[in-house]
């Protein structure tokens, strides 16, 4: 059975024998929900490559002290995948973030496309972004990732184009594209960026801006997927061609 895993802000410099204090919601979940007790084992991670296997030394109200038994530094896997996710309606955004996190995406970029139904502004944007980031952190713990994904601030179409221009491989999922994922050479390292459009599809201007920035328009197959699952399908197909999934 896998050990429970909890997140702490930083484990930089941690060594075997150190006593690491966990506070707040993570400690509450460990002590009050999971009912971890002194002497039980667990895993701590900072989501930035450091993982500590330890033993509970003390428990308290919203506080947990762990003795480090093993400290592991995990290199970030490559290539790094970034998904530009058009903002969908309802809870489909959180679903997309959850499954993209589970398969190992490094960065998720919210994007309000021309045909996106929801528009993130003001308090609504802040609340939605918080939900996406919370979903990513919880899914990363469930997936036992040493490197948690970053959910960045929402990007404009122009900012997405600049992101695509810097990538080692940039892809735009488009149902009318002639090329398929299998026709492209995948880099062993570096960055891969995948753009997932909204339920209403991409506009010609968006496709034009992205391909002008160096992105390849590609199709997944004859089926048309929902925006919340298209990124999952595309990145999974790409990961199957990398050492990460071999």
C-alpha positions in Angstrom: 0.0 0.0 0.0 1.3 3.4 -0.9 2.2 5.9 1.9 0.1 9.0 2.2 1.6 12.1 0.6 1.4 15.7 1.8 2.7 19.0 0.4 4.9 21.5 2.2 6.0 24.8 0.7 9.7 23.9 0.6 12.0 21.0 1.4 15.2 22.6 0.1 18.2 21.6 2.2 16.3 18.8 4.1 18.5 16.0 5.4 18.0 12.7 7.0 17.2 13.2 10.7 15.7 16.6 10.2 12.4 17.4 11.9 10.1 19.0 9.4 7.0 20.9 10.6 3.8 20.8 8.5 1.1 23.4 9.4 -2.3 24.6 8.2 -4.7 22.6 6.0 -2.1 19.9 5.1 -1.5 19.1 8.7 -5.2 19.2 9.5 -5.9 16.7 6.7 -3.1 14.4 7.9 -4.1 14.5 11.5 -7.9 15.0 11.5 -8.9 13.3 8.2 -6.3 10.7 7.6 -5.8 10.3 11.4 -2.0 9.8 11.1 -0.5 9.1 14.5 3.0 9.2 16.0 5.2 6.5 14.6 3.4 6.2 11.3 5.1 6.7 7.9 4.3 9.2 5.2 5.8 11.1 2.3 6.3 14.9 2.1 6.9 16.7 -1.2 7.4 20.4 -2.1 6.3 19.8 -5.6 9.7 21.1 -6.9 11.6 17.8 -7.1 12.3 17.0 -3.4 10.6 14.1 -1.7 11.0 13.1 2.0 9.9 9.7 3.4 9.5 10.2 7.1 7.9 9.2 10.4 5.4 11.2 12.4 7.1 12.6 15.5 4.4 14.9 16.9 0.8 15.8 16.1 -1.3 18.8 17.2 -4.1 21.0 16.0 -3.3 21.9 12.4 0.3 20.9 13.1 2.4 17.9 12.3 6.1 17.2 12.9 7.9 14.6 10.7 11.3 13.1 11.2 13.0 12.6 7.8 14.1 9.1 7.2 15.0 9.4 3.5 15.5 12.4 1.3 15.2 12.1 -2.5 15.9 14.6 -5.2 13.9 13.8 -8.4 15.0 15.3 -11.7 12.3 17.0 -13.7 11.1 14.7 -16.5 11.6 15.8 -20.1 10.3 16.8 -22.5 8.2 19.3 -20.5 4.6 19.6 -21.7 2.6 22.8 -21.5 -1.1 22.8 -22.4 -2.9 26.0 -23.3 -6.4 25.2 -22.2 -9.3 27.3 -23.6 -11.6 28.1 -20.6 -14.6 25.9 -20.8 -18.0 26.4 -19.0 -19.0 24.8 -15.7 -16.6 22.4 -14.0 -15.0 21.1 -17.1 -12.0 23.4 -16.5 -11.2 21.6 -13.3 -11.7 18.2 -15.0 -9.1 19.2 -17.7 -6.7 20.4 -15.0 -7.1 17.2 -13.0 -6.4 14.8 -15.9 -3.6 16.9 -17.4 -1.9 16.9 -13.9 -2.4 13.1 -13.6 -0.5 12.4 -16.8 2.4 14.7 -16.0 1.8 18.1 -17.7 4.3 20.7 -16.4 2.4 23.9 -17.1 -1.3 24.7 -17.7 -2.2 28.1 -19.3 -5.8 29.3 -19.1 -6.9 31.0 -22.3 -10.1 32.8 -23.1 -10.5 32.1 -26.8 -12.8 34.1 -29.1 -15.5 31.4 -28.8 -15.0 30.6 -25.1 -18.4 30.9 -23.3 -17.0 32.0 -19.9 -15.0 35.2 -19.6 -12.6 35.5 -16.7 -12.6 39.0 -15.3 -12.1 40.5 -11.8 -13.2 38.4 -8.8 -14.5 35.6 -11.1 -11.1 35.2 -12.7 -9.4 35.1 -9.3 -11.8 32.5 -7.9 -11.6 30.3 -11.0 -7.8 30.5 -11.0 -7.7 29.5 -7.4 -9.9 26.5 -8.1 -7.7 25.4 -11.0 -4.6 25.7 -8.8 -6.2 23.8 -5.9 -7.3 21.1 -8.3 -3.8 20.8 -9.7 -2.2 20.5 -6.3 -4.6 17.8 -5.1 -4.3 15.8 -8.3 -0.5 16.0 -8.2 -0.6 14.5 -4.7 -3.0 11.8 -5.8 -0.7 11.0 -8.8 2.3 11.0 -6.4 4.2 13.6 -8.5 7.5 15.0 -7.2 7.1 17.9 -9.6 3.7 19.7 -9.4 2.3 21.5 -12.4 2.2 25.3 -12.5 -1.2 26.9 -13.4 -0.1 30.3 -14.6 -2.1 33.5 -15.0 -4.6 33.6 -17.9 -2.9 34.4 -21.3 -4.2 36.5 -24.2 -4.1 35.2 -27.8 -1.0 37.3 -28.4 0.7 35.9 -25.3 -0.1 32.3 -26.4 1.4 33.0 -29.8 4.7 34.2 -28.1 4.7 31.1 -26.0 4.3 28.9 -29.1 7.2 30.7 -30.8 9.6 29.8 -28.0 8.7 26.1 -27.9 10.8 23.3 -29.3 7.6 21.8 -30.7 4.2 23.7 -30.8 0.9 22.1 -31.7 -2.6 23.4 -32.2 -5.4 20.8 -32.1 -7.7 21.5 -35.0 -10.3 19.2 -36.5 -9.8 20.4 -40.0 -6.0 20.0 -40.0 -4.4 17.7 -42.6 -1.4 16.6 -40.4 -1.7 14.1 -37.6 0.4 13.8 -34.4 2.2 10.7 -35.8 3.6 12.8 -38.6 5.7 15.1 -36.3 9.1 14.5 -34.8 9.0 14.7 -31.0 12.0 16.2 -29.2 13.6 14.0 -26.5 14.0 17.1 -24.3 13.0 20.7 -24.3 9.4 22.0 -24.4 6.3 20.9 -26.1 3.3 23.2 -26.1 -0.2 22.0 -27.1 -3.1 24.4 -27.7 -6.6 23.1 -26.9 -9.5 25.2 -28.3 -12.9 25.9 -26.9 -16.1 23.8 -27.5 -17.0 26.2 -30.3 -13.7 25.6 -32.1 -10.9 27.9 -33.0 -11.4 30.9 -35.3 -9.4 31.3 -38.5 -7.6 34.3 -37.0 -6.5 32.2 -34.0 -5.2 29.3 -36.1 -3.5 31.8 -38.4 -1.8 33.6 -35.5 -0.6 30.3 -34.0 0.7 28.8 -37.2 2.5 32.0 -38.0 4.2 31.7 -34.7 5.5 28.3 -35.7 2.9 25.9 -34.4 1.7 22.9 -36.4 -2.1 22.4 -36.8 -2.8 18.7 -36.1 -5.8 16.5 -35.8 -6.3 13.7 -33.3 -8.6 11.5 -35.4 -12.1 11.4 -37.0 -13.8 11.9 -33.6 -14.2 15.4 -32.1 -13.3 15.4 -28.5 -14.5 17.8 -25.7 -12.2 20.6 -24.8 -11.8 19.0 -21.3 -10.5 15.7 -22.7 -8.7 16.7 -26.0 -5.6 17.8 -24.1 -5.5 14.5 -22.2 -5.7 12.5 -25.5 -3.1 14.5 -27.3 -0.5 14.6 -24.5 -1.0 10.9 -23.8 -0.4 10.1 -27.5 2.8 12.2 -27.4 4.0 10.7 -24.0 3.7 7.2 -25.4 6.4 8.2 -27.9 8.8 9.4 -25.1 11.0 7.5 -22.6 8.7 8.8 -19.9 6.1 6.2 -20.9 8.4 3.4 -22.0 
